[in-house]
Amino acid sequence: MRLHHIGKVVEDINESVRYYMNTFGLKSMGEAVIDPVQKVEVVFIEMGSGNDVTVELIRPVSKDSPVTEFLKQGGGLHHLCFEVEDIHKSIEEFKKKDALVLGIPVPGKGHQDRLTVWLYTSKKELVELVENASENI
């Protein structure tokens, strides 16, 4: 398991990309995409070290998006995402550690349709798991 990205909920994707570019000299890793399952628009920002950890900027595109209420409370740091070799095995390992799994693995648009799942750890930290690309081929 390795840290894949840090999720941040924002009100305006374009403004946030400009902020990271102007403040830190970072750049987006592509165009923003809409994830119809999560009802969000997402874009990833390089952190200046190649394909290492990125920042995912997330904007709700619907009132019933899972992050709409979070944005109303000010947004900001939302979750940590870890890349795993086998998402089903990882889910079982987290369950043994008293994690609450929020649904079943589904293809994530922001992750090239790799399987993703959400969970709360025993300390109520929101975590996303994304399966390694080689496992989905």
C-alpha positions as semicolon CSV with decimal commas, in nm:
position;residue;x (nm);y (nm);z (nm)
1;M;0,000;0,000;0,000
2;R;0,132;0,344;-0,086
3;L;-0,007;0,695;-0,052
4;H;-0,154;0,783;-0,392
5;H;-0,308;1,127;-0,337
6;I;-0,448;1,376;-0,090
7;G;-0,806;1,483;-0,164
8;K;-0,909;1,845;-0,118
9;V;-1,265;1,972;-0,169
10;V;-1,276;2,310;-0,342
11;E;-1,542;2,549;-0,465
12;D;-1,375;2,631;-0,797
13;I;-1,146;2,385;-0,978
14;N;-0,994;2,641;-1,219
15;E;-0,922;2,892;-0,944
16;S;-0,763;2,620;-0,732
17;V;-0,541;2,501;-1,020
18;R;-0,429;2,862;-1,076
19;Y;-0,352;2,892;-0,704
20;Y;-0,127;2,584;-0,706
21;M;0,043;2,702;-1,028
22;N;0,102;3,059;-0,911
23;T;0,187;2,983;-0,548
24;F;0,397;2,667;-0,581
25;G;0,484;2,644;-0,952
26;L;0,292;2,316;-0,981
27;K;0,073;2,209;-1,273
28;S;-0,233;1,999;-1,336
29;M;-0,185;1,649;-1,471
30;G;-0,458;1,685;-1,732
31;E;-0,809;1,808;-1,781
32;A;-1,072;1,789;-1,510
33;V;-1,312;1,494;-1,541
34;I;-1,660;1,433;-1,406
35;D;-1,715;1,124;-1,193
36;P;-2,087;1,044;-1,228
37;V;-2,085;0,798;-0,936
38;Q;-1,948;1,050;-0,683
39;K;-2,110;1,347;-0,865
40;V;-1,787;1,545;-0,859
41;E;-1,543;1,712;-1,093
42;V;-1,180;1,619;-1,022
43;V;-0,835;1,716;-1,141
44;F;-0,496;1,606;-1,014
45;I;-0,205;1,839;-0,938
46;E;0,156;1,723;-0,964
47;M;0,352;1,782;-0,646
48;G;0,678;1,844;-0,829
49;S;0,819;1,494;-0,799
50;G;0,692;1,309;-1,104
51;N;0,437;1,034;-1,047
52;D;0,460;1,038;-0,670
53;V;0,184;1,164;-0,442
54;T;-0,057;1,413;-0,601
55;V;-0,330;1,645;-0,478
56;E;-0,680;1,572;-0,606
57;L;-0,898;1,880;-0,629
58;I;-1,265;1,787;-0,593
59;R;-1,571;1,999;-0,668
60;P;-1,927;1,875;-0,622
61;V;-2,138;1,902;-0,938
62;S;-2,468;1,813;-0,773
63;K;-2,650;1,899;-0,452
64;D;-2,655;1,527;-0,365
65;S;-2,281;1,475;-0,414
66;P;-2,114;1,313;-0,111
67;V;-1,892;1,623;-0,074
68;T;-2,155;1,898;-0,104
69;E;-2,209;1,929;0,272
70;F;-1,834;1,916;0,332
71;L;-1,789;2,214;0,097
72;K;-2,067;2,404;0,276
73;Q;-1,862;2,363;0,595
74;G;-1,560;2,523;0,427
75;G;-1,411;2,238;0,224
76;G;-1,038;2,170;0,238
77;L;-0,855;1,850;0,332
78;H;-1,100;1,565;0,276
79;H;-0,927;1,227;0,250
80;L;-0,614;1,024;0,194
81;C;-0,606;0,774;-0,091
82;F;-0,389;0,465;-0,088
83;E;-0,306;0,253;-0,390
84;V;-0,335;-0,119;-0,313
85;E;-0,248;-0,436;-0,503
86;D;-0,573;-0,620;-0,429
87;I;-0,868;-0,403;-0,327
88;H;-1,078;-0,693;-0,199
89;K;-0,799;-0,825;0,023
90;S;-0,732;-0,472;0,151
91;I;-1,100;-0,426;0,238
92;E;-1,093;-0,744;0,446
93;E;-0,774;-0,627;0,623
94;F;-0,935;-0,291;0,708
95;K;-1,251;-0,463;0,833
96;K;-1,035;-0,665;1,075
97;K;-0,909;-0,329;1,205
98;D;-1,267;-0,209;1,272
99;A;-1,296;0,007;0,961
100;L;-1,642;0,090;0,824
101;V;-1,652;0,017;0,451
102;L;-1,878;0,259;0,261
103;G;-2,013;0,055;-0,027
104;I;-1,856;-0,179;-0,279
105;P;-1,560;-0,123;-0,512
106;V;-1,663;0,071;-0,823
107;P;-1,470;0,205;-1,123
108;G;-1,342;0,556;-1,051
109;K;-1,350;0,801;-1,343
110;G;-1,068;1,005;-1,190
111;H;-0,857;0,689;-1,172
112;Q;-0,892;0,562;-1,530
113;D;-1,182;0,339;-1,416
114;R;-0,966;0,145;-1,169
115;L;-1,163;0,000;-0,878
116;T;-1,205;0,235;-0,582
117;V;-1,375;0,206;-0,245
118;W;-1,427;0,439;0,051
119;L;-1,398;0,360;0,419
120;Y;-1,371;0,518;0,762
121;T;-1,089;0,391;0,981
122;S;-1,150;0,311;1,347
123;K;-1,037;0,671;1,421
124;K;-1,298;0,810;1,177
125;E;-1,047;0,910;0,909
126;L;-1,190;0,900;0,556
127;V;-0,978;0,684;0,328
128;E;-1,011;0,595;-0,038
129;L;-0,849;0,282;-0,177
130;V;-0,763;0,254;-0,546
131;E;-0,650;-0,071;-0,700
132;N;-0,312;-0,079;-0,873
133;A;-0,351;-0,050;-1,250
134;S;-0,174;-0,381;-1,315
135;E;-0,446;-0,562;-1,116
136;N;-0,722;-0,432;-1,344
137;I;-0,574;-0,535;-1,679
